[in-house]
Amino acid sequence: LLIKQKVEMIEAFSGFETNNKYEVKNTMNQRVYMAVEDTCCCTRNCCGSSRPFDMKIMDNHQKEVIHLSRPLRCSSCICPDR
């Protein structure tokens, strides 16, 4: 499987983070899944790659087949490791 992030023009020109979207393709370059991040605007732009997120992975019929959740990943001394 090949996973490719879709480029958003507003993000490319402004640096303003939008919800990430990915296409998952097979070896014949056919899309088999679409993945979409779901986070609020403030979280995306303030927490960067440490942000918590939910991601829906959907088949070609827009049916959710996998749901991923990641909590906030804080690496500073004020956030103890879990």
C-alpha positions as CSV (number, residue, x, y, z in Angstrom):
1,L,0.0,0.0,0.0
2,L,1.1,3.6,-0.7
3,I,-0.1,6.4,1.5
4,K,0.0,9.9,0.0
5,Q,-1.0,13.2,1.8
6,K,-3.1,15.5,-0.3
7,V,-1.7,19.0,-0.6
8,E,-4.0,21.8,0.3
9,M,-3.2,25.0,-1.6
10,I,-4.3,27.3,1.3
11,E,-1.8,25.5,3.5
12,A,1.0,25.7,1.0
13,F,0.6,29.4,0.5
14,S,-0.3,30.6,4.0
15,G,1.3,28.1,6.4
16,F,-2.1,27.7,8.1
17,E,-2.6,24.0,9.0
18,T,-5.7,22.3,7.7
19,N,-7.0,18.9,8.5
20,N,-4.7,16.4,6.8
21,K,-6.2,14.1,4.2
22,Y,-4.5,11.0,2.7
23,E,-5.1,8.6,-0.1
24,V,-4.2,5.0,0.3
25,K,-3.5,3.2,-3.0
26,N,-2.7,-0.3,-4.0
27,T,0.2,-1.4,-6.2
28,M,-2.0,-0.7,-9.3
29,N,-2.4,3.0,-8.2
30,Q,-6.1,2.5,-7.4
31,R,-7.4,4.2,-4.3
32,V,-8.6,1.7,-1.7
33,Y,-9.0,4.0,1.3
34,M,-9.2,7.7,2.2
35,A,-8.0,8.9,5.6
36,V,-9.2,12.2,7.1
37,E,-7.9,13.9,10.2
38,D,-10.4,15.5,12.5
39,T,-9.0,18.2,14.9
40,C,-10.0,21.8,15.7
41,C,-8.2,24.7,14.1
42,C,-6.5,25.9,17.3
43,T,-5.2,22.5,18.2
44,R,-3.7,22.0,14.7
45,N,-2.0,25.4,14.6
46,C,-0.8,25.6,18.3
47,C,0.3,22.1,19.1
48,G,1.8,21.1,15.7
49,S,2.9,17.5,15.4
50,S,2.3,16.9,19.1
51,R,-1.4,17.5,18.7
52,P,-4.1,15.0,19.6
53,F,-6.2,13.8,16.7
54,D,-8.9,11.5,15.5
55,M,-8.6,10.0,12.0
56,K,-11.2,8.3,10.0
57,I,-10.2,5.8,7.4
58,M,-12.9,5.2,4.9
59,D,-13.4,2.8,2.0
60,N,-14.4,4.0,-1.5
61,H,-18.1,4.0,-0.5
62,Q,-17.3,6.6,2.3
63,K,-17.9,3.9,4.9
64,E,-15.6,4.2,8.0
65,V,-13.6,1.0,8.3
66,I,-11.0,2.2,10.9
67,H,-11.0,4.9,13.5
68,L,-7.7,6.1,15.0
69,S,-7.3,8.3,18.1
70,R,-4.1,9.8,19.4
71,P,-3.8,11.8,22.7
72,L,-1.7,14.9,23.0
73,R,2.0,14.1,23.0
74,C,3.7,16.5,25.2
75,S,7.5,16.4,25.4
76,S,8.3,19.2,27.9
77,C,9.2,18.9,31.5
78,I,5.7,20.1,32.6
79,C,4.1,17.1,31.0
80,P,5.1,13.8,32.7
81,D,5.5,10.7,30.6
82,R,2.6,8.3,30.9
